Structures are given as C-alpha cells and as structure tokens.
Amino acid sequence: MLSQLSIAQLEKITGGVALGQEFSGLISQISIDSRQIVQTDTTLFVALRGAKADGADYIPALVCKGIRCFLVHLDWKENPELKATFIRVADTRVALQAIAAFQRSQFEKPVVGITGSNGKTIVKEWLGQVLSHSYTIAKSPKSYNSQVGVPLSIFGIQPYHQVALLEAGVSKCGEMAALGQMIRPELGIFTNIGTAHQEGFESLGQKINEKLQLFAKSKLLIYCRDQELVREEVENRFEQDRLVSWSASPGADFSVSVKKQEGLTKIILMKSDLSTFTFQVPFTDSASIENITHVIVAALTLGQRFASIQAGLDHLKPVDMRLTLKPGLNDSLLIDDTYNNDLAGLKVALEFLSQQRPKRSKILILSDLLQQGIPEKIYSEVAQLIQSYEIDRVIGVGTEINRLGDFFPDSFENFPNTERLLQSLTPDAFQNDLILITGARSFTFERVVNRLQQRIHGTTLEINLNALTHNFNFFKKQVKPDTKMMVMVKAFAYGGGAAEIANHLQTMGADYLAVAFTDEGVSLRKQGIRLPIMVLNPVEESFDLLREFDLEPVVFSPEFFKKLGNYAQNHQIQLSIHLDLDTGMHRLGFEEKHLEELKTLIAAFPELTVASLYTHLVGADEEEHEEFSRFQLQQFSQMKSVIEAVLDYKPLVHALNSAGIVRYPEFQMDMVRLGIGLYGVEVTGSYDSALESVSTLKTTISQVKSLDPGATVGYSRKGQLPNGGKIATLAIGYADGYDRRFSQGKGYVLIHGQKAPIIGNVCMDMVMVDVSKIDVKAGDEAIIYGEQISLKDLADQIGTIPYELLTNISTRVKRVYYLD
C-alpha cells in the first residue's frame, strides 16, 4: 500500500466513526478475507456483506488472532468483550472504495486503465510483460476488475512502482462510475465491444457509454477505429486531441497492416507523421493480433523505445490466465501458475493453494521475481507470505531468490536455472504433496509442470471453479439467508471429480453434501472433506463404514430402519439418518401406509437421530407437471408433520432440487438440494443465461488425412465422402464417455471455432470428423462440449438428457480444475 493510515485518517476518508481505543498504530494492509491476513498488527479488516456470508461474522475469531482494527456497518452490534477498534460506516464496500481512491491519489506516476468486452485481461498482462523491460510494473492480479477487485488491485501498488495497469469490468449500468473514481487513468485502452454480460444493458451503445465513463478524466484514450460502433461513441464523446486511434484503414493516428507468416506475424504501424515501425509477434490468430496491437500502441504512447518493445514481444506467449489444478505423479496435486511473476499474483496463488484438500506437505516452486522493485524488500514480503500460508518446503530457481535461504535455512533449496531443477526431479521426487509452481515466463516452468503431472489421457475435462462459484451463488441468492444448501456430488460429482469439487463447495460455504453410495462418501472423507455427507443408497454391508467415516445414511423402508437400528443398538452408537418419504417418485422411500410403523420404529431405536425428512419431486423441471408437483409438496407436508409430532427435536425438511428452487421458491423449507444447476444446466429454461458453463471437454487431433472421392470412413464403412475431402482423427471415443449415438453426423465438435461434424461411427478410443473446410493440423485442439456447445443441445440431438452426458465421462479422462 502506498500510504500508511491512522484511525483519524480512516475516519476522514470513509466518513466513519471509530469506537474503541484498542488500536493506535498505522494501517499498512487491508483485507476482506479472514484467511488471507499476513500481518495482524497492521491490518484493517473490512467486513463486507455478500451472497455467501457477512464478514462481520468472522470478527470474534479475528480478534483472537490479533486483529485490532475493523471497518463495519452502522448496524453492527457492539460487543464489549471484543477488544478492538471498530470504524462504523454506512456501507463498508463504499468505504473500501473510498480508501482505494485515496491510495490511488498518492500515486503520481502513470496509471493505465483498461476496459472492454473481451481481451482486457490479456492486454493488461501482455502490456505488463512488454513494459517490464523498462519499468517496474504494478497490475491487477488476474481479472481483479470488479467493485471489490479494483480496490484490492490498488492496494497492491507500492511506492517503487513506475507504472500501474488497472483493469475495470462492469456487468450492468451504474457500476463504472465507482471504478472510474478509484482508477482515474491518465492513459485509457478500450479493447473492443461484444455481447459478454449483455443482459445488464439495453444495447451495445449503452454498454459502450457505461464503459467509457472510466476515461472521463483521462489525458489519452487508445481505441480501434475499425470497430464502427466504438469509433462513433468514442469520437462523439471525447475531444480529438485526447484520442489515439489505430486502424487498418487510412486516417487513424496509427495505420496498421498485418503480414502473416508461418508461426508469426509482422505488424507494421505508420504514424500520421509517416514514421514507421515493424514489429514481429509470435501469433497469427486475429484476436491475439488485435490485443497485441493495443499493447504496441500503448507502449509507444508511454514513450517506450522500439527495441525495448520488440524485446518484450519476443518473449510473449499466449497467456493462460488460469490457476489450474492438475493431477500429479504419485497422488500429488499441481497448481499451475506458470505465467505469473509478481507479488499480487503470488498472494492469489497461495490462497488458492490453502483452499485445497490436505496433502502430506505444501511445496512452493518459485522463480526470481523479475522487475519487481528492491530485492531486499520483495523477498522479505515473499518470506512473510510463505510463513503465513505455512509452506513446508520452498524450491527457488534463479540468482536473486536465494535470499529466501536466510529466512528458511532448513526448508529452502535453490537452483540457478530451470535446467538444473529438471535434472534433479526424479519420478519419486514428490509423494502425495500439494505443489504450487509459479514463475516468470523466461524460466519456462511449463516444463516443470509437464515433468510432474500425471499422464492419463490426451483428452481432458476442464472444470471452471469460478463458474462453479458463480452458479452456487446464483442459487444461493434464490433462497432465503437461513435456508441451507445441500449439494449433490454423486456420480463423481456429475462427472466433474468429486474430491476437488466437494473441497471447493466446502470452501464456498455449502452446508451438506450428498452421494449415491457409501464408498463415495468414504473417498471424500479420506480426501479431507469435513462437511456432513448424506448417503442416498446405503447397503447393510456398509454399516461399519458409515460409523467409521461419520456418514449419514438415507433410510427408505421399515426393513432397512430395523437393520440399521439393531446395528446401532448392538454397537451402542448414535447415527444420524435421513428419512426418504415417497410422494410420487415411486423409487425408494416410505409411503403413507408406512407412517404408523415408522413412528413405532423411531420410538424403538432412539440411537437413530433423524437429521432430515425429504422427498423427491418428479417433474419440477416441466411446467406441465406443476399440478402433480404441488400435490407432492402438499402430501409431503402432511407426512412430515406426522413424523415431527413424535420427535422431541426439529429435523431439517427439504423437497426442492435445482429445478424446484427456481419454480417453487415458496417451498424452500429448511434446505434445498442443488444438483445439475451447479454445473451450469438450468433445466426449466428460466435462467439459462444466468448460469455459466462449468465443464469443457476437449481433446486433440491425432492425425489428419486427405481422402479421394468415394472413400469411406470407419467401421462398417458408415462414413462416406462422395466428393473426397479431409478428416481429422480425435483422441476420444465411447470408452471415454463420448456417446456412440453421435455417430454419422448427429454430433459435431468445434475446431478453431468452426463446426466439424462426426463422420462414420464413434469408435472405442477415437472418432473421426470432417474438416474439409477447416485449416487444421495434428495437435490442434477440438472442443467436444463447453461454453460454445450447449450440453442441452447435444443431449437433445441424441434423445437423452444433460445428466447422462456429464456422468458418462470416463475416469480415464484427466480432470483439470482452474480459476480464470
């Protein structure tokens, strides 16, 4: 942070009133997450209110940890037992933004503000890499561009930084004003306009004008004149001498021409004074060329010399802005953060590491932090982070990072370069460890990841944890604050991988998990999952495991109740159970005729505590079944009342699944059960656009073949190319879960954004697609389903449901988890 703040200054900046005299020092750290506090004696904790929780709930625990300064809402109830200073404000988020605006005002060097629909994070990262050859850069970590992300980014600016790059994103009208007041960029970059988050705006023109508020006081604004709507809005709103334009057509400040070659592109820029620059970049796709042109124009505008810009461009690679969790050798887990090399990004990565399920030890592989300021200060801060996140072992690569050896003489080892590190990595170097790998591009740490990751299959299922969080919070907002959330992670978490998803749900604040079989619950317990787990279909043979691993079985018949009750009595133990009441599913569950016997059994076996009563709705996803669904809910209400009358405690009551949460909100009761909706499929069709796709199934092209007219493809010669053409063979088949019903053109994949239909029959391990009209080569990526290929559409194509496509993905397909 740029300036330390006293209580009096914080009161003045936020308009708040301080209560309590426990804190008399200076604030140099600001935190909104109780898990990320490093220096307790100089930290202000801001208690934000969100969909998941109220930050004020964590104050007592933080006081015990040593925090003595808090920013709270006016309605926060004072507790004399909490020895701390509390600054009361009308709105803690607004106050947080006010502090950020003050800190920004202390930075007198250039600030670059970046917004647009697409590319803003990439432009920020690439511009940071290019400018770092001349300047010490501060920049927003990842896509920290929101109402809370921007303040956190500003707090990362230090006095030694020479340029700050701040990203701003909005999803509806009225949001950019606050971001603009905090960022106040001298130089602005408007990347482009598109339909992302369009639901919050009436038109693209309205969205452009909202985003342009960021640059209200900017000295200069960079934009592309080839985007007609952007050009019109920008040039109508800003004076000409504040604009820096580029275009493929004459008339712009920079006229741009592009010459693509094998594996690279030459970008030729001619200024209005006819001076010309020719840059070479390692990309050929249109999106990357557009983004890198923004970067080049910005670097030139900031006064960077041609040679320095080209030196930065020479080291650019496609930026994967994702923290990716990958299976490693010997049951280890790898966190791939190989693009990152600054202090703010390291904090984010370490927090992600701390949220993962426990392993034998936590290991950090870290390179020199290049162009980050005074080494003594930087590595002292790195050491504090390592201590705070309780890293067991640190492996440093480079010449400066050996300073960490002074802080960790017994747990630090240093290699001068990546080659030496790779030479030391034997197959058994790690066992059941959690390993974060993060470093500068020049250290090529992707080679370390490749050496350590588990080789399972060329096909991968990518799980977007940010999308998972978004969907969870969407449904959380649909229910009352006191309604609990049970999340279904049965069937390997709908194909996504139960352990990692369950761990993420545990971090997000889910109340319960549900699995189909006991062994699924046992596996989760062994992976460190602590949430209560309901087992939907237990068997008598698993009673010992239920007891050993604290799992809560569903009891669905009088016979099963007796068996479990006798077991509990014989072993003199108490078990929590869930009673399934059949109101129309007619699968498992107690019927009305069983209720009298059930009352007797409850009295006979007090060792079984009824944790919840629930029923399954048969047709909540379809409007035509509404009358029957309401009949079920009415019958459930009557049945559960009969049972509650014989209990001297109150069990949880629940009936709604994902579709029910949307269609019957008045029947939330004590808990709801979130299933397919978490994974981005809203089966009622009411909120399709509100959910985000969680899973992307992708594979690679193994081979490309050119075939003569009349050639056939695959078994039984079902695929035909009467006019000849070109096919690509993909490394996925029905043994991986790719349904054979997609054969003969019923399915398709996306390659370079273009549809490639299935030709012939899907094989066990391979499938062929028609790429006659697509420029492809071996190794190219093919998307099987994801954000651009709807699971619902694919399911409709072969007469099934999205559940089946999700759960069919074989365990031999590697799961990769990431934060984007």
N, C-alpha and C positions, 0 to 999 in steps of 0.2 A: 504494500500500500504506500502511496506517495507521502501522506502526512499522518502522523500520529494525532489522535484526537482525545481531548479531555471530556469529562462529563458535561461541563458547561458548553463546550463547542457542539457536542452532540445534541444538547437541548436546543441550542440556537438553530442548528441545521435542520432538525426534524420538527421543530415546534413542539417538542415533548416536554414533560415534567418528570424530573428524577425523584424517586423515592428511595430512601435508604442511603447510608453513608459508608457502605462496606467497601466500595471501590473508589480509590483516589488516584489511580495511576493514569496511564495513557493507553488508548486502544490502538493497536497496530494490525490486528487481524479481525475479520468479520466472517461469521459463519452462520449458515442457515440449516446445517445438518449436524446433529449431535454426534455423529460418527466420525466427522472429519476435523475435529478440533485438535490442533497440534500444541499450541502454546496457551495454556489455560489462564495464565496470569495477565495476558494482554488481549484477550479475545472478547468481542461483543457478540453475543448470540441473539439473532433476530428470530423471534417466534412468529413464523408465517403460518397462515391458515390455508390448507389445501384440501383437495378431494379426499386424500387418504387420512390426514391427521392434522392436529393442531400442534404447532411447535411448542406451545406453552405446556403441553403435557409432559415434555421432557425436562422442564426446568428443575424439578427436585433432584433428578439424577445428575444433572449437570452441576448443580451447586455442590453435590457430594464429590464431584470430580475436581472441583476447584474453580469453576467459572463464577465470576463475581459481578458481571455486568450483562444486563438483558434489555432488549427492546421488546415491549409488549403492547397489546391493545389496551385501550382505555378501560374496557370492561374486565380486565384481568383482576382476579380477586387476590388481594394482598395476603400473604401468609407470613406472619411474624417469625416463624421458625426458620424461614429461608433467609440466611444472612447474605444478602447481595444487594446491588443497586439495580433498580428497575426504572427504565425510562418509558413512561406511558405516552403513546401516540394514538391518533385516530385510526391510522391504518399502517401496519408495520411494513407492508410492501411499498407503499408510497414513501415511507420514511427511509427504507433501504435505498430507494432510487434517489432520494434527496442527498443521502450520504455519498452515493456514487457520483452524482452531479458535482458535488463539492470536490471530491477527489479528482475528477476529470479537470476541473478548473485549475488545479495545481500543476497540471502537465502542460508546459508551454511549447512542446515540440510537436511536429506534425502528427495529426490523427487522421487516419483514412477510414471512412465509413463505407460499408459495402452492403447493398441490398439488391433484391431482385427475386424472381420466382425460382430460378434454377442457377446453380453454379457459384453461388456466393461463397460457400464454404471452400470450394476448390480454388476459386480466385484468391481468397484470403490466404490459404495455405501456400499456393504457388508464389504469390507476391511476397509472402514472408520468406520463402526459400531464396528468391531472387534478391530481395533487399538485404538479406542477412550477409551477403558478400561485402556490403559496405556499411551496414548499420546494425546496431543491437535492437532487436525487434521484440515488442510485446504484441500478443494477438489473442483473440478469443480462443479458448480451448475448444476443440471440436466445433459443434454447432451451437455454442452458447450464445444464442441470439434473441432470447425471449425477454419478457418483462423482468425476470429474475436472473436469467443467464447473462444479460448485458451488465448489470451491476457487478456480478461476480467477475466478469472479464475485466472491468475497470479496476477492481481491487487488485488485480494481478499486475498492473502497471507499476514499475519501480522507477526511482529517480534516474537510474543509469540507462534506462531505455531511451533510444533516439527516435523511434517511430512506433506508433501504436496502430494496429489494424483491428478494427472492431466491426463485427458482423451484426446486422439487425434483420429480424424476421417478424412478420405480422401475419395473423390469420383472419383478422376482421377489422372493420373501421374503428378508429379511435385509439388504436394501440401505438401507432408510430410517434405520436406527439411526445409521450413519455420517453421513448427511446432516443428521440432526437435531442431532447433537453439534456440527456445524460451524455451522449456521444459527441455532439457538436463537432462534426468533422470539418477539417479545413479542406480536405480533398474527398470527393464522393465518387463511388463507382456504382452505376446501375447496370447489373449484369444482363437481364432480359426480363420478359414478362411471359407468363404461361398460366396454366389452369390450376396449378398447385394451390390448395386452400381456397379455391374459388367460391366455395359455399358461403364464405363470410362476406362476399361482395356482390353487388348487383351487376357489375360489369367489369371488364378488364380495365376500362378507363378509370373507374372508381378505385380499383386496386392500385393502378399506377400512381394516381394522385395521393393515395394514402402513403405509399412507399416514398414518394418524393418529398414528403414532409421531413424526412431525415436530413435533407440537404438545404433546408430553408436558409441557413446562415453559412453554407459552405462557400469558400472562395472559388473552387473549381469543381465541376462535375463531369466525369467521363461517362460516355454512353455511345451506343452504336446507332448510327443514323439509318441503318438498313432495316431496323425494326420500326415500321411505319408508325404504329400507334405510340410507341415510346418516344420517337422523334417529335411527333405532333404535340404530345403533352409536355415534354421537356422544353421544347423551344417556345411554346406559348407561355410557359411559367417563369423561365429564367432569362436574365439578360444574356446577350450573345457573348460578352466578354467573360462570363463565368463558365462557359461551356467548352469542353474538349471532346470533340466528336471524332469517330473513325468510321470508315465506310469502304465498301468495295467499289463504290461509285465516286466520281469526282465531286468536289465541293465540301468535303469534310476537312477538319484540321489534320487528320492523318488518312491518306488514301492507302488502302491495303490491297495487296494482291498476294495470292497464295499459289505456290507450286509444289504439288505433292510428288514425292519420290518414294522409292522402296524403303519403308520403315521410318521416313522422316518427312518433314515439310519445311519449305522455305517461305518465310513471311516477310514480304517487302513492304516497308512503310515509307511513304513520301509525305513530308510535311508541306504545309502551304507555302513555305519559302523554298520549296523544291529540294531541300536536303533529304537524303535517302538513307535508310537503314535496312540491312538484310539480316534477318535472324534465322537461325536453324533450330527447329524443335523436334523432339522425338515422338511426335504424334501425327496421325493422319485423319482422325475422325473429326467431324465438323464441330461437335460440342467442345472438344478439347482445344481446337484451333480458336474458337470464339473466346473461350475462357483465357487462353494464353495471350490473345491479342489485348484483352483488357489489362492483363498483367504488364505486358510490354509498354503499353501507352502510359499506365500509371507509373512505372519505373522511370520512364523518360521524363514524365511531368514532374516527378520528385527530384530530378536532376541526376539520376544515376547514369554513369557513362556506358557507352555501347559495350565495351569489353567486359565490364562487370556484369551487365545484364546477360550477355551471352554465356559467361561463365556459370551464372546461376541456371540458365536454361539447359546447359549441357548436363546438369545433374538431376533434372526433373524426371520424375516417373509418375505414372497415374497414381493419384493419391487415394488410397483406401482409407476413408475417414472413420473406419470402424474399429472398435476394440473387439477383437474376435477371440472367442474361447474355442480351443481345438483339443481333441483327444491326443495325448502324447504317449510316448513309449512307456511301458511298464506302469500303466494305470496312472500316469501323471496327467495334469491338465496344463495346457499352454495358453497364456494370454498374449496374443499377437498385437503389439502396438509398435510395429517396426517403422512406421512413418514418422513417429513423434520424437521431438527432441527439445522440449522446453519444460520449465518448472511447472507451469499451469497444467500442461498435459500429463505430466508425471503424477500430479496430485489426483487427477481424474482416474488414471490407470490404477493407482494404488487403492483408491476407493473401490473400484470395480473388483480388484483382487480380494479386498477384505470382505466382499459380499458373497464370495464363492463358498461352496461347501468345504468343510475342513479336509486337509490332506496332512501327510506326515510333516511337511515343512513348507514354508513360504520362501521362495527364492526370487531374487531380482537380478536380471542380466541387463546391464545398463552401459551405454557408451558415454564418452565425453559429451558434455552439453556444450555444443558449439555456439559461438556468438551470443552468449547469454549474460555477459557482464563480468564483474570482478570474480575470478575463480574462488578466492577465499570465502566470499560471502555466499556464492551459489552453492558450493559443496557443503557449506555449513547448513544451509537450508535443506539440502538433499538429505543430509545426515539426520536432521530433525524429523523429516518425513519418514525415513526408514525406521527410526526408533518408534515413532508414533504408531506406525502400522505393523510393528512387531515382525519385521522381516528377519528370518532366521539366517539367511546366507545371501551375500551380495557378490556378484561376479562383475567386475568392471573391465571395460575394454577401452583403451586409449592411453594417452600420456598424462592428462590432467586429472582424470578420475581417481588416480592412485591416492589423492588427498583423503579419500574416504577411509583409507587404511589407518589414518590417525584416530578415527572415531570408532572403527570396528576391527581392531587388530586380530581378533580370533575368528571372525566370520567373513572376512573380505579377502578376495583373491583378484589379482589384476593380470590382464593380458595386454600386450602392447597393440595388438591388432586382431581383427576377426579371424584371420587365418590361424593364428596361434590358438585361439579359443577352439576353433573347429577341430584342430589336431588333438585337443585334449578330451573331446567329447566321445566317450565310448558308449556302446549301446546300453550299458548298465549304469551310466553316469547319474541317472535320477531314478528314484523308485517312489511312486505314489506321492509325488510332490506337486505343488502349485507354483508354476513358473511364469513370471512376467518378463517379457522380452521387449525392451523399448530402447530406441536409439536413433541417431542421425542417419539420414539416407546414405551418406558416404561410407558407413560401416557395413552396409548390405546385410543387416541382421535377418533378412528373409532366408538367408542360407542357414542360419542357426535354427529358425523355425522348421525349415524343411528337414533338417537333420534329426530334430527331436520329435516331430509329430508322427502319430501312428499312421501306418499305411493300411487302409482298409479297402478303399474302392475309389475309382475315379469319379464316381457320382457323389454329390453332396446335397444334403438338405440343410439349408441355411435358415436359422431361426433368429428373427429380428427382435431382440429383447426390448427395444424402445417401442416397437409396435405392440408387443405383448403388454407392456406397461400402459400404453395408450388405451388399449381395448379394456383392460382391467379397470382403469379409472373411468372409462365411459360408462361401464355397467355400475360401477360404484356410485356414480352420480345419479343413476336412475333410482337408487334405493335410498331409504331414509338413513340418517347417520348411524342409528343404533341397530340397523339390520346387518346381520353377519353375512360374510361371503364364504361359501364352500366352493372350492374349485375342483373340477373333475380332472384328474391326471391318470385315469385308467387308460389301458391300451397304449402304454408307453407315452402317455400324455398326448393322445391323439396322433401318435407317430412322431412327436417332436423330441422325445427323450425326457423321461420322467424326472430324473435326478436334477438336471440343470434347471428345468422349468419349475419344478417344485421349490428349488432353492430360491429362484427369482421371486416366486409368489410369496415365499416366506419373508423375503426382504421387503416386498411391497405392502405387506400387511394383511394377507389373506387369513381367515380365521380357521378354516378347516380344509383338508384335502380329502378326496375320495378316490379309491382304487377299486378295481374289479375283484382281484384275488389277493389272498394273504401274502403270497410271495412278492407281489408288487410293493406292498407296504413294508415288508421286511427289507427289501432292497433300499427303499427310501430311508428307513431308519439307519441302515448301515452307511448311507451316504451323508448322514448328519442332519437329516430333516427332523425338526422338533415339533412341528405343528400336529394337532390332533388329526388322526387319519381314520376315516371310515372305510371299512371293507365291505363292498356290496354283496359279494357272493362267497362267503367263507364256507369251509367244509369242516367236518368233525376232526379230520386228521390234522388240521392246523391249529387246534385249540392251544397247544403248548406254545406255538409261535405267537399267537395273539397275546398271550400272557407275557412272554419274554420280551416282546418288542412294543408293548403298550399300544396295541391296535384295537380299534373299536368295531366289532362285527355288526352287520345288519342281521337282525333276527326276523324271519319271514313266515314262520309256521309254528304251531304249538309243539310239534315234534322236535323241531330244532331248538326251541326255547327250553324244553325239558333237558335235552342233551347238554346244552351249554350251562344250564342251571346246575345240573348234577355235577358237571366238571368243576364249576366254581365252588360248590359246597365241599366236594371231596378234597380240593386243594386249599380250601379256606382262603379264598382270594375274592376281591371285588373286581368286576369287569363293567365297563361302560358299553352299552349296546344302543342300537338304533332300530326302531320298530318300523317296518315297511307295511303300510296299510294299502291294500288293493282297492282302488275306487274305479277301476275300469281298464287298467293295462292288462290284467289277467296274465301276468308273467310270474312274479313272486309276490308274496305279501299276505297279510291277514285280511280275511273278508269279514263282513259284518257278523256272519254266523259264528265266527271265532272269538268274538269280543268277551263273552262271559267266561269262556275257558281262559282267555288271556288274562283277565282280571284275577282269576284264581292263581295262575302261574306267577304273576307279578308278586302276589302275596306270599306264595310258597318259596320264592327264590329272591330274597332281598339282596343277595350277593350281586344281582344284575341290576345296575343302575341305568335307567332309561335316559340316555343323553339327548335323544331326539325322537320325534314322531314325524313321519313324512309320507308323501305319496308321489306317484309319477303321473304327470299329465300326458294324455295320449296324443292330443292333436293341437297343442298350443301354438305350433308354427303355422297352422292353417285356419283362416277365418271361418271356413265352412264348419269347423268343429267347435265353434265358440259355445254353442248351447250345451254340448256334451262336456266341454272343459269346465263350464260354470257348474254343471251338475256334479262333476267330480269334486270341485272345490267345496261345494255345499256338503256333499257326503263326507268328505274328509273332515270338515269342521265338526260334524256330528260324531264321527267315530273317535276323533282325538279327544273330544270332550268326555266321552265315556271313560277313556283311559286316564285322563288327567284327574278325574274325580276320585280315583283310588290311589293316587300318588300324593305324598306329603311334600313334594318338591315340584318345581316347574321345569319340564324338559323343553328343549328347543323344538319349534314347529316349523316345517318348511315344505313347500309344494312346487315352487317355481323353478323351471330350468331357464336356459338362455332366452328362449322364445317367450316364456311366461313372464320374465322380468319386463320385457317390452310390452306385451299385450295385456297383462293383468297386474299392473303395478299396485292396485289396491289390496292384493293378496300376498304382499311381501312377507308378512308374519315375522318370525324371529330370524329367519335365514333364507337365502336363496342359493341355488346351485348353478354355478356358471360353468358351462361346458364348451360347446362348439363356438359360442360367441367370442370367447377369449382368443380364439385362433383366427379371428377375422371374418367369420362367416355368420351373417345375421339372417337367419332362415325365414323370418317373417317378411323381409324385404323393406321394412320401415326405415332402417338406419344403415343401409348398405354403405352409403358414402361416409358415414361417421366412423366406421371401423377401418383398421389398416391391416393389410395382408401381413401375416406373421411369417409364413413359410415360403421359401423359394427352393424348388427342386431343380437342380441343374446338373448337367453332365458335359462331356467334351466329345468332339468329333474324333473318332479313331482313324478313319480313312475316308478319302473322297475318291469316287470312281466316275469315269465318263463311260456311258453305255450307248451302244449302237441302237438304231431303230429296231423295235420288235423285241428288245431284251426284256427278260422277266427278272423279278427280284424276290428272293426269299423262298421259304418252304412252300411247296405245292404250287410254285410259280404264280402266286396270287398277285404280286405286284407287277404291273406292266407299264412299259414306256414305249408306246407305239411309235413315237417320233424320236426316240432316243432322249438322252439328257444326262443329268448328273445327279448322283445320290451321295449322301453322307451317312456313314455308319456311326451310330451313337453308342456309348458305353452304358446302356441301361436296357433292362428287359423285364419280363414279368416276374423273374426271381427277385428283382429289386422292388417290386410292387407296382410297376407300370402296367396297367391293366391291358390284357390281350384284346379286349373289346375296342381298343383304339386302332386296331389294325385297319389296313386298306382305306386310308383316308378319313376315317372317322375322327382321328386325333391329329394334332399338329404341335410343333414346337416353335419357339422363336429363336432365330439366329440373326444376330446383328439387327434386331428389331423387326425382322421380316418373318412371315409365316412359312414354315416348311412342313408340308403335310406328310403323314406317315405313309409309306409305300410298302405294300406287302404285309405280311404278318409280323406282329411283335414276337421276337424270339426270347428265349430264356434270359440271355445276358446282353442282347443287342437289339437295336431297332434301326431301320433304315428310313431316311426322309428324303424327299425330293428337293434338291437345292439347285435345280436347273437355272433358276433366275437369281440366284444369290451368289455373291463372291465369297467363297469360304475356303478354309484350309484345315488340315489336321491340327488338332489342338484348340480350335475355336470353341467357344462356349455355346451351349444350347440350353435354353430355359424350358423346362417341362411344365412347370406352373409357378405362379408367383403374382406379383402386383399387376403385371400386364396380361396374364392369362388367368381368368377367373376360375376358381375351383368349382363354383356353381355351374358355370357354363360347360366346363369339361364333364362334370357329373351328368348334366342333362344330355350331353351328346351321346352317352352310352347307357342312359337309363338307370343311373344309380344316384347316390347322394354324396355330398362332400365328405361326410364321416368316413365312408369306405375308402375314398382316395387317400385321405390323410392317414388312416390307420393301417393301410396296406403297405406302407413304405417299409422295406426290409431293414432289419437291424444291421445288415452288412453295409448299408448306405451310411456314410460318415455324417454325423450331425455336427454342425458348426454354429456357434452362438455368437452374436455380435451386438454391440451398441453402435448405432450410427450417429 
